[in-house]
Amino acid sequence: MFLRLRKYFLSGLAVFLPLAFAVYAFIWILNFMEGLLGRFLRPLFIEYYDFYFWGLGILILVLIILFCGFCVTYYFGKVLHRVTERVVLRIPLLGSIYPAFREIAGFLFKEHTAKIQQVVMIQWPCKGVYTIGFLTNKTSDRIAVKVGRRMSNVMVPHVPNPLVGFVVMVPDEDIVPLSITIEEAVKIIVSGGVINGEASVCISPSDGL
């Protein structure tokens, strides 16, 4: 009886926890977005218009983001954006923090021809030990020429958070392409190897890229 209840409880956790965390994260994001402007808009709207409802801050924030996107699409907006950036970069501390967030936002939200090109396997952290990585780009010729070999940039993700990790530059002949999807690779990484991708590794190192 106890073993059966334990099985039901664990099965329930496997279903409930992902859903609970997803809902909690979604609500937290909404509350965060609302709080960005809501704390300033609420007293103003109550004083001048005698009303305020939850979500108005989110709505105005979305409109501001759309307006910014519209502006930077055209010449005047681009010029204004460049001028604003120059001013921000001259501000102590803020000028050193802003470029990092700009690069992250650009990578996540701007359209690219390719972000992660392929799931691969490389020898890491030592020879004879393999790990899954994400092929992101070809290594710049200015860097690869120093070792005289064609190289590629590979992002080696951390467990259990594949959004962070190391960027390593690997000779093309040492990269083993895998016939698994990015989603399958993420499942393997997040689960610590407990969940395996359904597709199999198929290309030998001699085949290269």
RODO-2510 file (C-alpha; in nm, 4 decimals, decimal comma):
residues 209
     n   res          X          Y          Z
     1     m     0,0000     0,0000     0,0000
     2     f     0,2771     0,2402     0,0964
     3     l     0,4726     0,1640    -0,2202
     4     r     0,1637     0,2286    -0,4314
     5     l     0,0991     0,5624    -0,2585
     6     r     0,4646     0,6535    -0,3038
     7     k     0,4382     0,5754    -0,6759
     8     y     0,1232     0,7902    -0,7070
     9     f     0,2880     1,0739    -0,5173
    10     l     0,6017     1,0735    -0,7348
    11     s     0,3940     1,0513    -1,0514
    12     g     0,1865     1,3436    -0,9294
    13     l     0,4984     1,5471    -0,8550
    14     a     0,6316     1,4804    -1,2048
    15     v     0,3120     1,6305    -1,3466
    16     f     0,2439     1,9027    -1,0894
    17     l     0,5871     2,0595    -1,0348
    18     p     0,6639     2,1585    -1,3979
    19     l     0,3157     2,3070    -1,4332
    20     a     0,3394     2,4870    -1,0978
    21     f     0,6817     2,6333    -1,1768
    22     a     0,5672     2,7432    -1,5230
    23     v     0,2568     2,9164    -1,3838
    24     y     0,4596     3,0738    -1,1021
    25     a     0,7216     3,2033    -1,3477
    26     f     0,4509     3,3392    -1,5780
    27     i     0,2769     3,5221    -1,2917
    28     w     0,6095     3,6541    -1,1619
    29     i     0,6967     3,7942    -1,5056
    30     l     0,3563     3,9633    -1,5331
    31     n     0,3887     4,1145    -1,1846
    32     f     0,7404     4,2317    -1,2646
    33     m     0,6256     4,3983    -1,5866
    34     e     0,3318     4,5569    -1,4065
    35     g     0,5553     4,6858    -1,1282
    36     l     0,7966     4,8593    -1,3657
    37     l     0,5458     5,1323    -1,4485
    38     g     0,2515     5,0490    -1,2248
    39     r     0,4122     5,1905    -0,9116
    40     f     0,4383     5,5304    -1,0827
    41     l     0,1178     5,5207    -1,2846
    42     r    -0,1150     5,4086    -1,0042
    43     p    -0,0967     5,7292    -0,7911
    44     l    -0,1147     5,9497    -1,1009
    45     f    -0,4188     5,7754    -1,2475
    46     i    -0,5976     5,7646    -0,9124
    47     e    -0,5302     6,1347    -0,8512
    48     y    -0,6233     6,2645    -1,1973
    49     y    -0,8635     6,0032    -1,3360
    50     d    -0,9862     5,8344    -1,0168
    51     f    -0,9292     5,4816    -1,1471
    52     y    -0,6558     5,2264    -1,2058
    53     f    -0,6644     4,8554    -1,2883
    54     w    -0,4005     4,5851    -1,2685
    55     g    -0,2426     4,5292    -1,6085
    56     l    -0,2502     4,8919    -1,7182
    57     g     0,1231     4,9141    -1,6486
    58     i     0,1822     4,6092    -1,8701
    59     l    -0,0305     4,7551    -2,1476
    60     i     0,1535     5,0893    -2,1436
    61     l     0,4910     4,9114    -2,1241
    62     v     0,4043     4,7049    -2,4338
    63     l     0,2978     5,0208    -2,6159
    64     i     0,6269     5,1910    -2,5225
    65     i     0,8248     4,8902    -2,6506
    66     l     0,6288     4,8899    -2,9769
    67     f     0,6857     5,2632    -3,0149
    68     c     1,0619     5,2203    -2,9576
    69     g     1,0721     4,9417    -3,2142
    70     f     0,8821     5,1565    -3,4617
    71     c     1,1145     5,4527    -3,4067
    72     v     1,4440     5,2667    -3,4470
    73     t     1,3176     5,1189    -3,7736
    74     y     1,3395     5,4590    -3,9397
    75     y     1,6287     5,6998    -3,9908
    76     f     1,5355     5,9579    -3,7275
    77     g     1,4829     5,6884    -3,4648
    78     k     1,8156     5,5263    -3,5474
    79     v     1,9960     5,8597    -3,5106
    80     l     1,8191     5,9292    -3,1807
    81     h     1,9087     5,5793    -3,0589
    82     r     2,2768     5,6286    -3,1412
    83     v     2,2817     5,9673    -2,9652
    84     t     2,1100     5,8206    -2,6589
    85     e     2,3586     5,5338    -2,6477
    86     r     2,6513     5,7732    -2,6587
    87     v     2,5088     5,9646    -2,3639
    88     v     2,4463     5,6449    -2,1652
    89     l     2,7979     5,5139    -2,2347
    90     r     2,9452     5,8333    -2,0876
    91     i     2,7650     5,7858    -1,7553
    92     p     2,9946     5,6258    -1,4926
    93     l     2,9052     5,2667    -1,3988
    94     l     2,5957     5,2670    -1,6206
    95     g     2,8196     5,2980    -1,9245
    96     s     3,0066     4,9806    -1,8280
    97     i     2,6909     4,7796    -1,7540
    98     y     2,4788     4,8818    -2,0523
    99     p     2,6894     4,7193    -2,3335
   100     a     2,6609     4,3739    -2,1748
   101     f     2,2809     4,3956    -2,1481
   102     r     2,2642     4,5375    -2,5010
   103     e     2,4487     4,2373    -2,6422
   104     i     2,2311     3,9912    -2,4485
   105     a     1,9095     4,1604    -2,5614
   106     g     2,0333     4,1750    -2,9195
   107     f     2,1124     3,8041    -2,9195
   108     l     1,7796     3,7034    -2,7660
   109     f     1,5360     3,9296    -2,9456
   110     k     1,6854     4,0448    -3,2744
   111     e     1,6456     3,8339    -3,5861
   112     h     1,9581     3,6438    -3,6880
   113     t     2,0242     3,4220    -3,9834
   114     a     2,1376     3,1595    -3,7332
   115     k     2,1858     3,1409    -3,3596
   116     i     2,2576     2,7773    -3,2781
   117     q     2,3540     2,6083    -3,6029
   118     q     2,3832     2,2488    -3,4858
   119     v     2,4191     2,0190    -3,1886
   120     v     2,7695     1,8747    -3,1798
   121     m     3,0006     1,6729    -2,9591
   122     i     3,3539     1,7749    -2,8670
   123     q     3,6262     1,6446    -2,6398
   124     w     3,5859     1,8470    -2,3197
   125     p     3,7276     1,9110    -2,0618
   126     c     4,0088     1,6750    -2,1566
   127     k     4,1007     1,4416    -2,4415
   128     g     3,8952     1,1236    -2,4506
   129     v     3,6014     1,2761    -2,2605
   130     y     3,3125     1,3997    -2,4757
   131     t     3,0401     1,6514    -2,4064
   132     i     2,7466     1,7992    -2,5946
   133     g     2,7863     2,1500    -2,7304
   134     f     2,6078     2,3950    -2,9582
   135     l     2,7815     2,5074    -3,2757
   136     t     2,7182     2,8824    -3,2914
   137     n     2,9477     3,0228    -3,5609
   138     k     3,2730     2,9961    -3,7478
   139     t     3,5707     3,1328    -3,5561
   140     s     3,6949     3,4660    -3,6861
   141     d     3,9828     3,4334    -3,9321
   142     r     4,1782     3,6847    -3,7225
   143     i     4,1737     3,4314    -3,4393
   144     a     4,1957     3,1029    -3,6323
   145     v     4,4992     3,2211    -3,8304
   146     k     4,7019     3,2219    -3,5091
   147     v     4,6849     2,8423    -3,4907
   148     g     4,6723     2,7833    -3,8653
   149     r     4,3549     2,5703    -3,8600
   150     r     3,9907     2,6149    -3,9497
   151     m     3,7960     2,6462    -3,6258
   152     s     3,4395     2,6936    -3,5049
   153     n     3,2843     2,8442    -3,1934
   154     v     3,1103     2,5922    -2,9716
   155     m     2,9060     2,6799    -2,6651
   156     v     2,9477     2,4176    -2,3920
   157     p     2,6401     2,4474    -2,1654
   158     h     2,6285     2,3994    -1,7903
   159     v     2,4100     2,1469    -1,6097
   160     p     2,1253     2,1995    -1,5293
   161     n     2,1101     2,5488    -1,6859
   162     p     2,2018     2,5293    -2,0560
   163     l     2,1716     2,9074    -2,0953
   164     v     2,5144     2,9565    -1,9378
   165     g     2,8438     2,7860    -2,0058
   166     f     3,1745     2,8231    -2,1861
   167     v     3,2567     2,9299    -2,5397
   168     v     3,5407     2,7219    -2,6819
   169     m     3,7065     2,7411    -3,0220
   170     v     3,7499     2,3932    -3,1639
   171     p     3,9250     2,2759    -3,4832
   172     d     3,6638     2,1671    -3,7359
   173     e     3,8091     1,8175    -3,7655
   174     d     3,7580     1,7637    -3,3892
   175     i     3,3869     1,8478    -3,3992
   176     v     3,1422     1,5578    -3,4228
   177     p     2,7970     1,6643    -3,5535
   178     l     2,5020     1,4901    -3,3854
   179     s     2,1708     1,3890    -3,5385
   180     i     1,9648     1,5168    -3,2454
   181     t     1,7590     1,8323    -3,2182
   182     i     1,8347     2,1265    -2,9915
   183     e     1,5316     2,0338    -2,7788
   184     e     1,6623     1,6794    -2,7286
   185     a     2,0064     1,8110    -2,6370
   186     v     1,8549     2,0493    -2,3813
   187     k     1,6602     1,7609    -2,2247
   188     i     1,9805     1,5596    -2,1892
   189     i     2,1620     1,8547    -2,0297
   190     v     1,8843     1,9649    -1,7941
   191     s     1,8212     1,6087    -1,6742
   192     g     2,1904     1,5456    -1,6147
   193     g     2,1876     1,2645    -1,8705
   194     v     1,8908     1,0821    -1,7165
   195     i     1,6838     1,1549    -2,0290
   196     n     1,8470     1,0607    -2,3585
   197     g     1,7581     1,1969    -2,7010
   198     e     1,5672     0,9507    -2,9151
   199     a     1,7896     1,0040    -3,2180
   200     s     2,1336     0,8479    -3,2232
   201     v     2,4775     0,9914    -3,2784
   202     c     2,5599     0,9182    -3,6359
   203     i     2,8601     1,1012    -3,7843
   204     s     3,2157     0,9991    -3,7310
   205     p     3,4886     1,2530    -3,6477
   206     s     3,6606     1,1840    -3,9786
   207     d     3,3549     1,3138    -4,1634
   208     g     3,4093     1,6611    -4,0143
   209     l     3,1475     1,9255    -4,0779
***
